[in-house]
Amino acid sequence: MSFLVEDDPAKHRFEILVDDALAGFIAYLPPRGAVLVFTHAEVEDRFQNMGVGSALIRGTLDQIRERGDRVVPKCSFMAAFIERHPEYADLVVPEP
């Protein structure tokens, strides 16, 4: 099984493809400079409990770091992921 996480700026979301099938996404508000406010994540039912959600968040945060951006994790799934993986805590900023 292969995972690919890509930003879709037109839809304001990062998407995860599993073997070329859309498996889920995490939505963000229109960017405010270098800060993205993440609001909601979804993973398709058939991809639940397979690590897809974690791969989506990890891939998203890795790309955010590469771009030099920061996040506001209003999405509870992303917030919980960052709490469990403190190596991403430096990407978090207070809500603007």
Rosetta silent file (secondary structure, phi, psi, omega in degrees, C-alpha in Angstrom):
SEQUENCE: MSFLVEDDPAKHRFEILVDDALAGFIAYLPPRGAVLVFTHAEVEDRFQNMGVGSALIRGTLDQIRERGDRVVPKCSFMAAFIERHPEYADLVVPEP
SCORE:     score description
SCORE:     0.000 S_00000001
   1 L     0.000  127.986  179.509    0.000    0.000    0.000 S_00000001
   2 L  -112.927  140.102  179.321    1.451    3.384   -1.007 S_00000001
   3 E  -110.588  140.689  173.771    0.525    6.753    0.514 S_00000001
   4 E  -138.170  123.139  178.212    0.826   10.126   -1.203 S_00000001
   5 E  -108.341  127.706 -178.345   -0.087   13.386    0.566 S_00000001
   6 E  -135.464  143.604  173.822   -0.647   16.435   -1.618 S_00000001
   7 E   -81.672  135.143  172.836   -1.851   19.975   -1.004 S_00000001
   8 E  -118.846   85.560 -175.090   -4.861   21.044   -3.077 S_00000001
   9 L   -58.764  -31.194  179.782   -4.833   24.832   -2.587 S_00000001
  10 L   -64.348  -31.293  179.716   -7.961   25.317   -4.726 S_00000001
  11 L   -99.958   -1.925 -177.865   -9.939   23.172   -2.266 S_00000001
  12 L    55.151   54.335  177.623   -8.026   24.388    0.828 S_00000001
  13 E  -160.895  153.877  169.069   -7.084   20.898    1.905 S_00000001
  14 E   -97.003  136.732 -179.046   -4.337   18.309    1.962 S_00000001
  15 E  -116.561  151.149  173.702   -5.413   14.987    0.475 S_00000001
  16 E  -117.344  130.003  175.299   -4.058   11.487    0.929 S_00000001
  17 E  -106.271  133.036  175.568   -4.077    8.991   -1.899 S_00000001
  18 E  -114.865  114.977 -176.007   -3.755    5.302   -1.131 S_00000001
  19 L    48.670   46.704  177.045   -2.707    3.358   -4.200 S_00000001
  20 L    71.674    6.202  177.070   -3.984    6.304   -6.308 S_00000001
  21 E  -105.784  135.409  177.249   -7.444    6.371   -4.634 S_00000001
  22 E   -64.355  119.366 -175.536   -8.539    9.398   -2.590 S_00000001
  23 E  -110.294  -18.721 -179.491   -8.649    8.080    0.975 S_00000001
  24 E   175.170  178.391  179.988   -9.061   11.237    3.024 S_00000001
  25 E  -158.028  163.581  169.592   -8.273   14.882    3.562 S_00000001
  26 E  -130.993  122.869 -174.638   -7.643   17.576    6.146 S_00000001
  27 E   -90.706  149.529  175.660   -9.216   20.964    5.430 S_00000001
  28 E  -135.837  156.853  176.270   -7.798   24.382    6.239 S_00000001
  29 L   -72.706  159.198  175.274   -9.079   27.929    6.107 S_00000001
  30 L   -51.020  133.534 -173.443   -7.763   30.214    3.370 S_00000001
  31 L   -58.489  144.434  173.001   -4.150   30.900    4.378 S_00000001
  32 E  -114.446   89.026 -175.554   -3.221   33.959    6.426 S_00000001
  33 L    67.089 -124.743 -176.862    0.364   34.495    5.412 S_00000001
  34 L  -100.023   19.618 -179.854    2.423   31.519    6.559 S_00000001
  35 E  -117.008  127.478  175.676   -0.226   30.205    8.986 S_00000001
  36 E  -111.626  127.775  178.305   -2.750   27.518    8.077 S_00000001
  37 E   -97.892  110.646 -179.057   -5.729   26.934   10.368 S_00000001
  38 E   -89.648  130.096 -170.391   -6.732   23.261   10.096 S_00000001
  39 E  -114.461  -28.351 -171.198  -10.392   22.637   10.836 S_00000001
  40 E  -162.088  137.155  175.507  -11.468   19.119    9.912 S_00000001
  41 E  -123.013  145.855  176.159  -10.074   15.739    8.866 S_00000001
  42 E  -140.512  141.873  172.408  -11.864   12.833    7.237 S_00000001
  43 E  -127.305  131.827  179.412  -10.785    9.352    6.201 S_00000001
  44 L   -56.352  143.877 -177.188  -13.011    7.204    4.012 S_00000001
  45 H   -51.581  -42.809 -175.508  -14.619    4.295    5.895 S_00000001
  46 H   -68.910  -10.228  179.091  -12.827    1.647    3.840 S_00000001
  47 H  -110.020    8.340  179.423   -9.462    3.111    4.902 S_00000001
  48 L   -66.316  150.018  175.304  -10.211    3.349    8.636 S_00000001
  49 L    59.269   32.016  178.954   -7.835    1.673   11.114 S_00000001
  50 L  -124.379    8.819 -178.810   -5.065    1.332    8.536 S_00000001
  51 L    82.890    7.443 -177.155   -2.855    4.241    9.608 S_00000001
  52 H   -67.525  -42.930  179.847   -4.150    6.479    6.824 S_00000001
  53 H   -60.784  -45.718  178.411   -5.172    9.309    9.158 S_00000001
  54 H   -64.200  -40.028  177.860   -1.780    9.393   10.846 S_00000001
  55 H   -64.371  -36.944  177.176   -0.014    9.261    7.480 S_00000001
  56 H   -62.633  -49.148 -178.148   -2.175   12.179    6.300 S_00000001
  57 H   -66.247  -45.412  179.903   -1.306   14.319    9.317 S_00000001
  58 H   -60.491  -47.044  179.553    2.394   13.401    9.258 S_00000001
  59 H   -62.641  -38.992  177.744    2.665   14.107    5.518 S_00000001
  60 H   -64.065  -50.272 -177.920    0.817   17.403    5.927 S_00000001
  61 H   -64.823  -36.097  177.162    2.995   18.568    8.821 S_00000001
  62 H   -63.199  -40.732  178.255    6.188   17.534    7.026 S_00000001
  63 H   -69.082  -37.723  176.547    5.189   19.656    4.023 S_00000001
  64 H   -60.248  -45.018  179.174    4.243   22.571    6.277 S_00000001
  65 H   -61.720  -45.348 -179.538    7.699   22.372    7.875 S_00000001
  66 H   -59.577  -36.116 -178.717    9.436   22.250    4.464 S_00000001
  67 H   -80.235  -12.427 -177.838    7.562   25.383    3.366 S_00000001
  68 L    80.527   18.055 -179.857    8.424   27.225    6.573 S_00000001
  69 L   -90.223  176.525  178.343    4.749   27.622    7.470 S_00000001
  70 E  -132.204  167.534 -176.653    2.994   27.163   10.814 S_00000001
  71 E  -129.806  152.973  165.489   -0.323   25.622   11.901 S_00000001
  72 E  -118.355  107.874 -175.065   -3.271   26.253   14.173 S_00000001
  73 E   -86.900   76.309  175.716   -4.683   22.759   14.839 S_00000001
  74 L   -74.171  -18.484  173.899   -8.389   23.433   15.432 S_00000001
  75 L   -72.996  123.547 -176.483   -8.992   19.919   14.092 S_00000001
  76 H   -63.635  -32.992  179.556   -9.030   17.643   17.149 S_00000001
  77 H   -65.436  -44.424  178.644   -7.382   14.786   15.237 S_00000001
  78 H   -66.124  -42.509 -179.849   -4.417   16.967   14.243 S_00000001
  79 H   -60.305  -43.401  179.300   -4.147   18.418   17.750 S_00000001
  80 H   -65.922  -38.879  178.421   -4.084   14.937   19.293 S_00000001
  81 H   -61.093  -46.434 -178.900   -1.479   13.773   16.760 S_00000001
  82 H   -64.684  -37.030  177.841    0.798   16.706   17.617 S_00000001
  83 H   -62.823  -37.764  178.968    0.351   16.020   21.326 S_00000001
  84 H   -78.878  -18.218 -177.814    1.475   12.409   20.771 S_00000001
  85 L  -127.507   78.395 -174.239    4.347   13.529   18.486 S_00000001
  86 H   -62.300  -11.052  176.186    6.030   16.506   20.165 S_00000001
  87 H   -64.583  -13.425  177.590    8.560   16.762   17.341 S_00000001
  88 H  -101.523   -2.594 -175.550    5.833   18.739   15.528 S_00000001
  89 H   -60.445  -28.954 -178.946    5.004   21.094   18.442 S_00000001
  90 H   -68.329  -12.382  179.275    7.284   23.805   17.058 S_00000001
  91 H   -84.750  -13.991 -173.865    4.907   24.205   14.083 S_00000001
  92 E   -85.083  134.190  173.101    1.990   25.251   16.295 S_00000001
  93 L  -123.729  156.834  176.335    1.131   28.905   16.824 S_00000001
  94 L   -63.232  153.792  179.938   -1.702   30.393   18.883 S_00000001
  95 L   -60.525  131.688 -178.773   -4.908   31.045   17.001 S_00000001
  96 L   -68.484    0.000    0.000   -4.701   34.443   15.272 S_00000001
